[in-house]
Amino acid sequence: MKLTKGSSFFDLQPMFVCDQSSLKILDANDAALKILGFKRKELYNKGINDIGKRVNLGDIAPELKVRFNNTTEKLWVIKDSGQRDLFFQLSAHLFNYKGKPAKLVVAHDVNGVFENKPVLSTQLHIDNFPLAEIEWDTDLRIIRWSEQAENLFGYSEQEAVNAHRLLEKFIHPHDLEKVQQQMKKTLELGEEQISIVNRNIRKDGEIIYCEWYNSFLYDEKGEVVSIYSLTHDVTDREKAMRNSQRSMKSYEDLFNSISDAIYLLDNKGKIIEANQGLKLTYGYDRSEVIGSHMRVLSAPGKYDEKKFEEVKARAHARPVKYKGWGKKKNGEVFPTDVLVNIGNYFGNEAYIIIERDVSERMESDAALKHREGLFSRLFNSSPIGIALLNEHKEVEMINHGFEKIFGYTEEELKGLELDKVIVPEQDWDDALQLSEAIQVTEVTSRRKRKDGTVVDVIIYAIPVIVEGKTVGIYGLYVDITDRIEAEKQVRKSLREKEVLLAEIHHRVKNNLAVITGLLELQSYNTNDENAQSILRDSQMRVNSIALVHEKLYQNEDLSQVSIAQYLKDLTHVVFRSMSDHSKDVDIDLDLDDINLPITQAIPCGLLVNEILTNSFKHAFIGREEGTIEIHFKDRDQDKLELIISDDGVGLPSNGKTDMKASLGMNLIKTLSNQLKADYEILNDNGARFIFVFKKEQ
């Protein structure tokens, strides 16, 4: 059959209206009568099975399976009025016919395949029917499951028919309640059709969107007999729609997120759309300006209609920029930058205006010009030599301070590599590293003047980095020639003073040694043991002072004494002088590495000397051995702690009275005051002296 102008699918394909259950033919279209050669009354009350039978393509023409793309072997052979076999594929569709449930059976003509002719594009066989067909009973059990349904959802017809409530398996659980509610509402209202889009789960687990066209077939009593569904995959459409919605939402969000005022004008200058930026810029809500002329946003006397008409005419060729003046809702007038472009708004030409408040920028520009003026004055009036180099290390500009230090003018140096001009040959490698620095670097070096003399300078290399790339470098030069010379003189003078101070310590130590010698001679000239003891104690005290000066003389630092080494040497001298070979006395030292000034080292030494000699004399009477411990520790908050203890007989019970009467005890108290120390004297399995004081800075 040839396709003629005006022919449609319904004109070409035989169609039969059949009873839903018995498939008895109730009506047929003109194409069925013409192709089969029957009269309409000859078909009435005949079943589809009466005029045709179902066959397999593989049985009658296996060589033609390729032409059907191996998609189906299900064909119907229907004999026409002349008993000639005609081949069709049948599809059935449920609908209401004269108020009763019926099926529309479409016979898709495939005879062209057997005649080795191309099948007409309008001759649609079942496998290409675009919608999957599903028929349900009132308990939502599947009665019919088309091949398109198999392809769409992955379940075979047998699996679908035998499955228990398949609906709940392939409808996405998040959409199931929505579908059930819509179906229930449709039934309650007695409606015959409902269209739903929801997510479905294929047998392989893939989630797809399907559009469902559901028809409810009712009997004469209004009871639902069955549900007929047509559905197809609309995943791509839904994704495209959601993407479109997201794009539109993104556009709206973008449109309203721009802080500049954006508004659209029609040809008459009326505002037809505006963004949230208009409120930020002008203070007007969108609803307050829609329909108003744009002059409502212009400062008084600043709107020039003729000029704006010229702007609109130029905007047809390219976007137009100009400076404007706006007026806010509160009456404030402010400068603006305006951009005018041509656009389309719902099919009509519109002018897109983007307007920005530039009052802050103008203030910033003025402030920037002011700062540039200040920088220029600072640059040129600074006594420090400053040179600006480009990325090639060539001179861009220098200030007056640089000219004064090196004798070159800017005209003489501009465009030259500065290092090749002012760096002495022996300093070239160091200068190269400095000019390639990627962070602020300071060095002390030498540079050549124009007259060839060399000056000592401190150089600060300050790279100018933009987006990770060095685009220039500032070189700051401070002439320190006079300072270097002054430092040399100071160092020379300091060395002389150090030598003199060392000599003073040496002579004081020698003079104290003379005094100890005199005291020793004096002790030899008296037979009074008490006098000899007093002279020996005095000699030990003088020795402790002399030892401090000896340590200072030997030390590079003439103002600080290493107290640990000093006390080790002092206890060694006292032990050697006071040790009684009949007694075994150990001295345990626990000393932190602490340096003390001479003003504190001497009182500490005298305290240790005084208490140590007293322990040797009195602590171990009647004993053959004993231990003396000396601790000197650096505690928290710059506090120093000196503890001297022994495990001897301890102090007498009236020790406080003795302390006042005894020269030694009075001396301990005096030395504690010199140190500004808190002290404590305890009888704890022997004598224990504790001194806590703060180190002088």
C-alpha positions in Angstrom: 0.0 0.0 0.0 1.4 3.4 -1.0 1.4 6.3 1.4 -0.6 9.2 -0.2 -0.7 12.8 0.8 -2.9 13.2 3.8 -2.5 9.5 4.9 -1.8 8.8 8.5 -0.9 5.9 10.6 -4.6 5.3 11.4 -5.4 5.3 7.7 -2.8 2.7 6.8 -2.9 0.1 9.7 -5.8 -2.3 10.2 -7.4 -1.7 13.6 -10.1 -3.7 15.4 -12.2 -2.9 18.5 -12.5 -6.1 20.4 -14.3 -7.2 23.6 -11.8 -7.1 26.4 -12.0 -10.8 27.5 -13.3 -12.7 24.4 -11.5 -10.6 21.8 -14.7 -10.7 19.7 -14.6 -8.0 17.0 -16.9 -5.1 17.8 -15.7 -2.7 15.1 -13.0 -2.2 12.5 -11.5 0.7 10.6 -11.5 1.3 6.9 -7.9 0.1 6.5 -8.9 -3.3 8.0 -11.8 -3.7 5.6 -9.8 -2.6 2.5 -6.7 -4.7 3.2 -8.6 -7.9 4.2 -11.4 -7.4 1.7 -14.2 -8.0 4.3 -17.3 -6.0 4.9 -17.7 -4.7 8.4 -20.7 -6.9 9.2 -18.7 -10.0 8.1 -16.2 -9.3 10.9 -18.7 -8.7 13.7 -18.7 -11.4 16.4 -15.7 -13.0 15.0 -12.7 -13.3 17.2 -9.2 -12.4 16.3 -8.3 -16.0 16.6 -11.1 -16.8 14.0 -9.5 -14.7 11.3 -5.8 -15.4 12.0 -3.4 -17.4 13.9 -0.1 -16.8 15.7 3.1 -18.2 14.0 6.9 -18.1 14.6 9.0 -16.3 12.0 11.7 -19.0 12.4 9.3 -21.7 11.3 8.1 -20.0 8.1 11.1 -17.8 7.0 14.2 -18.1 9.1 16.2 -16.1 6.6 14.1 -13.0 7.3 14.9 -12.9 11.0 17.8 -10.4 10.2 15.4 -8.0 8.7 13.4 -8.0 12.0 16.8 -7.4 13.8 16.1 -10.7 15.7 13.9 -8.7 18.0 10.8 -11.0 17.8 9.6 -14.1 16.1 5.9 -13.4 17.0 3.8 -12.9 13.8 0.1 -13.3 13.0 -1.1 -14.8 9.7 -4.6 -13.4 8.8 -6.4 -14.7 5.7 -8.1 -12.1 3.6 -11.4 -12.6 1.9 -9.6 -14.4 -0.9 -7.9 -16.8 1.5 -4.5 -15.2 0.8 -2.1 -15.2 3.8 -1.2 -11.7 5.1 1.4 -11.1 7.8 1.0 -8.7 10.7 2.3 -8.0 14.1 -0.4 -7.2 16.6 -0.5 -4.8 19.5 -3.4 -4.3 21.9 -4.4 -1.2 23.8 -7.1 -1.0 26.5 -9.7 1.7 26.4 -13.4 2.3 27.0 -15.7 1.6 24.0 -19.2 2.8 24.4 -18.8 2.7 28.2 -17.4 -0.8 28.3 -13.9 -2.1 28.7 -12.4 -3.0 25.3 -9.1 -3.5 23.5 -7.9 -1.7 20.4 -5.9 -4.3 18.4 -3.6 -2.7 15.8 -2.4 -5.0 13.0 1.0 -3.7 11.9 1.5 -4.6 8.2 4.9 -6.5 7.6 4.0 -8.1 4.3 6.7 -5.9 2.6 9.3 -7.9 4.4 8.2 -11.2 2.7 8.1 -9.5 -0.7 11.6 -8.1 -0.1 10.3 -4.6 -0.1 11.1 -1.8 2.4 8.5 -1.5 5.1 6.8 1.8 5.1 8.0 4.1 7.9 4.5 4.4 9.2 4.1 0.7 9.4 5.1 0.2 13.0 5.8 -3.3 14.3 5.3 -4.2 18.0 8.9 -3.9 19.0 9.1 -0.4 17.7 5.9 0.7 19.4 7.2 3.5 21.6 5.3 2.8 24.8 5.5 -0.2 27.1 2.0 -1.7 27.7 1.0 -3.2 31.1 -2.4 -4.4 32.1 -3.2 -4.9 35.8 -6.2 -6.5 37.6 -7.9 -4.8 40.6 -5.3 -6.4 42.9 -2.5 -4.9 40.9 -1.4 -8.3 39.6 -0.1 -8.1 36.0 -2.3 -9.5 33.3 -0.4 -8.3 30.3 3.3 -7.3 30.0 4.4 -6.2 26.5 7.8 -6.7 25.0 8.6 -3.0 25.4 7.9 -3.5 29.1 10.4 -6.3 29.1 12.9 -4.1 27.4 12.2 -1.1 29.6 12.2 -2.9 33.0 14.3 -6.0 32.4 11.6 -8.5 33.6 10.3 -11.1 31.2 6.6 -11.5 30.7 6.6 -14.7 32.7 8.5 -13.1 35.6 6.1 -10.1 35.6 2.9 -12.2 35.5 4.1 -14.6 38.3 5.6 -11.9 40.5 3.8 -10.9 43.7 3.1 -7.2 43.7 5.8 -6.3 41.2 4.6 -2.7 41.4 6.2 -2.3 44.8 9.5 -3.7 43.5 10.1 -1.5 40.5 8.7 1.8 41.8 11.4 3.7 43.7 10.6 3.5 47.5 10.8 7.3 47.8 8.1 7.6 45.1 5.9 4.7 46.0 3.7 6.5 48.5 3.2 9.4 46.1 2.1 7.1 43.3 -0.3 5.2 45.7 -1.8 8.4 46.9 -2.4 9.7 43.4 -3.9 6.4 42.3 -6.2 6.4 45.3 -7.3 10.0 44.7 -8.1 9.2 41.1 -10.2 6.2 42.1 -12.1 8.1 44.8 -13.0 10.8 42.2 -14.0 8.2 39.7 -11.7 9.6 37.0 -10.7 7.4 34.1 -7.1 8.6 33.5 -4.1 9.8 35.4 -0.6 10.8 34.3 2.4 10.3 36.6 6.2 10.8 36.3 8.2 8.8 38.9 11.4 6.9 39.4 11.5 3.2 38.6 14.0 0.5 39.4 15.0 -1.9 36.6 15.7 -5.5 37.3 19.4 -4.8 37.1 19.1 -2.0 39.7 19.4 0.9 37.4 17.1 3.8 38.4 15.2 5.5 35.5 12.4 8.1 35.2 9.2 6.9 33.5 6.1 8.8 32.4 2.9 6.7 33.0 -0.4 7.1 31.3 -2.9 5.0 33.4 -6.5 4.3 32.3 -9.0 2.8 34.7 -11.6 0.6 33.0 -15.0 0.5 34.7 -18.0 -1.9 34.2 -21.6 -0.9 34.0 -21.8 -0.7 37.8 -18.9 1.7 38.0 -16.5 -0.9 39.4 -12.9 -1.0 38.2 -12.3 -4.0 36.0 -8.7 -3.4 35.2 -6.0 -0.8 34.8 -4.2 -0.2 31.6 -0.8 1.6 31.6 1.3 3.0 28.9 4.8 4.1 29.9 8.1 5.1 28.5 11.6 6.1 29.7 11.9 9.9 30.2 15.1 9.9 32.1 16.9 12.1 29.6 14.0 14.5 29.5 13.8 14.7 33.3 17.6 15.2 33.6 17.4 17.9 30.9 14.5 19.5 32.7 16.2 19.4 36.0 19.4 20.8 34.4 17.3 23.5 32.8 15.6 24.3 36.1 19.0 24.4 37.8 20.4 26.6 35.0 17.4 28.9 35.4 17.8 29.0 39.1 21.5 29.6 38.8 20.8 32.4 36.3 18.3 34.0 38.7 20.7 33.5 41.6 23.5 35.0 39.5 21.3 37.9 38.3 20.3 38.7 41.9 23.7 38.0 43.5 25.5 40.7 41.4 25.8 43.8 43.7 25.7 46.2 40.7 22.3 47.5 39.7 21.0 45.7 36.6 17.8 46.8 35.0 16.1 46.3 31.7 14.4 49.1 29.7 11.9 49.0 26.9 12.2 51.3 23.9 10.4 54.0 25.8 12.9 54.0 28.7 10.5 52.2 31.1 12.0 49.7 33.6 10.7 46.2 32.9 13.0 44.1 35.1 15.6 44.7 37.8 17.8 42.6 40.1 18.5 42.8 43.9 21.6 44.9 43.2 19.2 47.8 42.4 18.1 47.8 46.0 21.7 47.7 47.2 22.7 50.5 44.9 19.6 52.7 45.0 17.5 51.5 48.0 14.4 50.8 45.8 12.7 47.4 45.8 12.1 45.9 42.4 8.3 46.4 42.7 8.9 50.2 43.3 10.6 50.8 40.0 8.9 48.3 37.5 6.9 50.4 35.1 8.7 53.7 36.0 10.8 55.7 33.6 14.6 55.4 34.2 14.7 59.1 35.1 13.5 58.1 38.6 17.1 56.8 39.2 18.8 59.9 37.8 20.2 62.8 39.8 18.2 66.0 39.4 19.2 67.8 36.2 21.5 64.9 35.1 19.1 63.0 32.8 19.5 64.1 29.2 16.9 62.3 26.9 18.6 63.4 23.7 22.0 62.1 24.9 20.5 58.8 26.0 18.8 58.3 22.6 22.3 58.7 21.1 23.6 56.1 23.5 20.8 53.6 22.6 21.5 54.1 18.9 25.3 53.4 19.5 24.4 50.4 21.6 23.1 48.5 18.5 26.7 48.4 17.3 28.6 47.7 20.5 28.2 48.1 24.3 28.4 51.7 25.4 30.0 53.0 28.6 29.6 56.4 30.1 29.8 58.3 33.4 26.5 59.1 35.2 24.9 60.4 38.3 22.3 58.5 40.3 19.9 59.5 43.1 19.1 57.0 45.9 15.7 56.6 47.4 16.9 58.6 50.4 17.9 61.5 48.1 21.6 60.9 48.2 23.3 61.7 44.9 26.3 59.6 43.8 28.6 59.0 40.7 28.1 55.9 38.6 29.7 53.9 35.8 27.0 52.9 33.3 27.2 50.1 30.6 24.4 49.9 28.0 23.8 46.8 25.8 21.1 45.4 23.6 19.3 42.3 24.6 16.1 40.3 24.2 13.4 40.0 26.8 10.5 37.6 26.1 10.9 38.2 22.3 11.1 42.0 22.5 14.1 44.2 22.2 15.3 45.5 25.5 18.2 47.7 26.8 20.3 46.1 29.5 21.7 48.7 31.9 24.4 47.8 34.4 25.1 50.7 36.8 27.8 50.7 39.5 28.2 53.1 42.4 31.8 54.4 42.1 31.8 56.9 44.9 34.1 54.8 47.0 36.3 54.2 44.0 36.6 57.9 43.3 37.5 58.4 47.0 40.0 55.6 46.7 41.4 57.1 43.5 41.8 60.5 45.3 43.4 58.8 48.3 45.7 56.8 45.9 46.8 59.9 44.2 47.5 61.4 47.6 49.5 58.4 48.6 51.4 58.4 45.3 52.3 62.0 46.0 53.5 61.1 49.5 55.4 58.1 48.2 57.0 60.3 45.5 58.1 62.8 48.1 59.3 60.1 50.4 61.1 58.3 47.5 63.0 61.4 46.4 63.7 63.0 49.8 64.8 59.8 51.6 68.5 59.9 52.7 68.6 56.2 51.9 69.6 55.4 48.3 66.8 53.7 46.5 66.9 52.1 43.0 64.0 50.4 41.3 65.1 47.6 38.9 62.9 45.8 36.3 62.7 42.0 35.9 65.9 42.2 33.8 67.8 43.9 36.7 67.9 47.1 34.7 67.5 50.5 36.3 64.0 52.0 36.1 64.5 54.9 38.5 66.7 56.1 41.4 66.2 58.7 44.1 68.3 61.7 45.2 69.7 59.6 48.1 71.2 57.1 45.6 72.7 59.9 43.5 74.3 61.4 46.6 75.8 58.1 47.7 77.1 56.9 44.3 77.4 60.1 42.3 75.4 58.8 39.3 72.3 60.6 37.9 69.2 58.7 36.8 69.8 59.5 33.2 73.3 57.9 33.4 72.0 54.6 34.9 68.5 54.2 33.3 68.3 51.0 31.3 71.7 49.7 32.6 72.2 46.6 34.7 73.0 48.2 38.1 75.2 45.3 39.4 77.5 45.7 36.4 78.0 49.3 37.3 78.5 49.5 41.0 79.5 46.0 42.2 83.3 45.3 42.7 84.5 42.3 40.7 85.3 40.2 43.9 81.7 40.7 45.1 80.0 39.8 41.9 78.7 36.3 42.9 77.2 37.6 46.2 75.5 40.4 44.3 74.0 38.0 41.8 72.4 35.9 44.6 71.1 39.1 46.2 69.4 40.4 42.9 67.7 37.0 42.5 66.3 36.9 46.0 62.6 35.9 46.3 62.1 37.5 49.7 63.4 40.5 51.5 67.1 40.1 52.1 69.6 42.2 54.0 73.4 42.1 53.5 76.4 44.3 54.4 78.7 44.7 51.5 80.7 47.1 49.4 79.8 49.1 46.2 81.7 51.4 43.9 81.0 55.0 43.5 81.2 56.9 40.1 84.7 58.2 41.1 86.0 54.6 41.7 86.1 54.7 45.5 84.5 51.9 47.4 81.9 52.5 50.1 80.5 50.2 52.8 76.8 49.8 52.6 73.9 47.9 54.1 71.7 46.6 51.2 68.1 45.6 51.4 66.8 43.7 48.4 63.0 43.8 48.2 61.4 41.8 45.3 58.1 42.9 43.8 56.1 39.7 43.2 52.9 39.7 41.2 51.0 36.3 40.8 54.1 34.4 41.9 56.4 36.1 39.4 59.1 38.7 40.2 58.4 41.8 38.1 60.9 44.1 39.7 63.1 44.7 42.7 63.8 47.6 45.0 67.4 48.0 46.2 67.9 50.1 49.3 71.4 51.3 50.1 72.5 52.8 53.4 76.0 54.3 53.4 77.7 53.0 56.6 81.3 54.0 55.8 81.4 56.4 58.8 79.8 53.9 61.0 82.2 51.2 60.0 85.1 53.5 60.9 83.4 54.5 64.2 82.9 50.8 65.0 86.6 50.1 64.4 87.5 52.9 66.8 84.9 51.6 69.4 86.3 48.0 69.1 89.8 49.3 69.5 88.8 51.3 72.5 86.8 48.4 73.9 89.7 46.1 73.5 91.9 48.5 75.4 89.3 48.7 78.2 89.0 44.9 78.3 92.8 44.6 78.6 92.8 47.3 81.4 89.9 45.6 83.2 91.6 42.2 83.0 94.7 43.7 84.4 92.7 45.3 87.2 91.2 41.9 88.1 94.7 40.4 88.0 96.2 43.0 90.2 93.3 42.8 92.7 93.8 39.1 92.8 97.5 39.6 93.4 96.9 42.2 96.1 94.4 39.9 97.8 97.1 37.1 97.6 99.5 39.5 99.3 96.9 40.0 102.1 96.4 36.3 102.6 100.2 35.9 102.7 100.4 38.6 105.4 97.6 36.9 107.4 99.4 33.6 107.1 102.7 35.2 108.4 100.8 36.8 111.2 99.4 33.4 112.2 102.9 32.0 112.4 103.9 34.8 114.8 101.3 34.1 117.4 100.9 31.1 119.7 97.3 31.9 120.5 95.2 29.2 118.9 92.1 31.4 118.9 93.9 34.2 117.1 95.4 31.6 114.6 91.8 30.4 113.9 90.6 33.9 113.3 93.5 34.7 111.0 92.9 31.4 109.1 89.2 32.2 108.7 90.0 35.7 107.4 92.6 34.2 105.0 89.9 31.8 103.6 87.5 34.7 103.2 90.1 36.7 101.3 90.9 33.7 99.2 87.3 33.3 98.1 87.2 36.9 96.9 90.5 36.5 95.1 89.3 33.4 93.4 86.4 35.4 91.8 88.9 37.9 90.4 91.0 35.1 89.1 88.0 33.6 87.3 87.1 36.9 85.8 90.7 37.4 84.6 90.7 34.0 82.9 87.2 34.5 81.4 86.5 36.2 78.0 83.5 37.9 79.7 85.0 40.1 82.3 81.6 40.8 84.0 80.2 37.3 84.5 81.5 34.4 86.6 80.5 30.7 85.9 79.3 30.0 89.4 79.5 26.2 88.9 83.2 26.2 88.1 83.8 28.8 90.7 82.2 26.8 93.5 84.0 23.6 92.4 87.3 25.4 92.7 86.3 27.1 96.0 85.2 23.9 97.7 88.4 22.2 96.5 90.5 24.9 98.2 88.4 24.8 101.4 88.6 21.0 101.5 92.3 21.0 101.0 92.8 23.6 103.8 90.2 22.3 106.3 90.3 18.5 105.8 91.2 16.5 108.9 92.9 13.3 107.8 91.3 11.5 110.8 87.9 12.1 109.3 86.4 11.0 106.0 84.2 13.9 104.8 82.7 13.9 101.3 81.5 17.0 99.4 78.6 16.4 96.9 78.0 19.2 94.4 74.8 19.6 92.3 75.3 22.8 90.4 73.4 24.3 87.4 75.4 26.1 84.7 74.7 29.7 85.9 76.6 32.9 85.3 76.6 35.6 88.0 77.9 39.1 88.0 80.7 39.9 90.4 78.3 41.7 92.7 76.5 38.4 93.4 79.4 36.0 92.8 81.5 37.3 95.8 78.6 37.1 98.4 77.8 33.6 97.2 81.4 32.6 97.4 81.7 34.0 100.9 78.5 32.3 102.0 79.8 28.9 100.8 83.2 29.5 102.3 81.7 30.5 105.7 79.2 27.6 106.0 81.6 25.0 104.6 84.5 25.9 107.0 82.0 26.0 109.9 80.8 22.4 108.9 84.4 21.1 108.8 85.0 22.7 112.3 81.8 21.8 114.2 79.5 19.4 112.2 81.4 16.1 112.7 82.8 16.4 116.2 83.1 12.9 117.6 82.5 11.3 114.2 84.8 9.6 111.7 82.9 10.5 108.5 80.3 12.8 107.1 78.8 14.4 104.0 78.4 18.0 102.9 76.0 18.8 100.0 75.9 22.0 98.0 73.1 22.7 95.6 72.9 25.7 93.3 69.8 25.5 91.1 67.9 27.8 88.7 64.2 27.7 89.7 61.1 29.2 88.2 60.6 32.9 87.5 64.4 33.6 87.5 64.8 32.6 91.1 68.1 31.0 92.2 68.3 28.6 95.1 71.5 27.9 97.1 71.3 25.0 99.6 74.2 24.0 101.8 73.7 21.1 104.2 75.5 18.5 106.2 74.5 15.3 108.1 76.5 16.3 111.2 75.4 17.0 114.8 73.4 20.1 113.8 73.3 23.6 115.2 73.0 24.1 119.0 69.5 24.5 120.4 70.2 28.2 121.1 71.5 28.7 117.6 69.6 32.0 117.1 71.4 33.6 120.1 74.7 32.2 118.8 74.0 33.6 115.4 73.8 37.1 116.7 76.9 36.7 118.8 79.0 34.9 116.3 80.9 36.8 113.7 80.3 33.9 111.2 76.6 34.0 111.7 76.5 37.8 111.5 78.5 37.5 108.3 76.0 35.0 106.8 73.1 37.4 107.6 75.0 40.4 106.1 75.8 38.5 102.9 72.2 37.3 102.6 71.1 41.0 102.7 73.6 41.8 100.0 72.0 39.2 97.8 68.5 40.3 98.8 67.9 36.7 99.5 65.2 35.0 101.6 67.1 32.6 103.8 66.2 29.8 106.2 68.4 27.8 108.7 67.1 24.4 109.7 68.2 21.6 112.0 67.2 18.5 109.9 69.5 15.6 110.6 72.3 18.1 110.5 72.5 21.8 109.6 70.7 23.1 106.5 71.0 26.6 105.0 68.6 27.7 102.3 69.0 30.9 100.3 66.6 32.0 97.6 67.4 35.2 95.5 66.8 36.7 92.1 69.6 36.9 89.6 70.6 40.4 88.7 70.3 41.3 85.0 
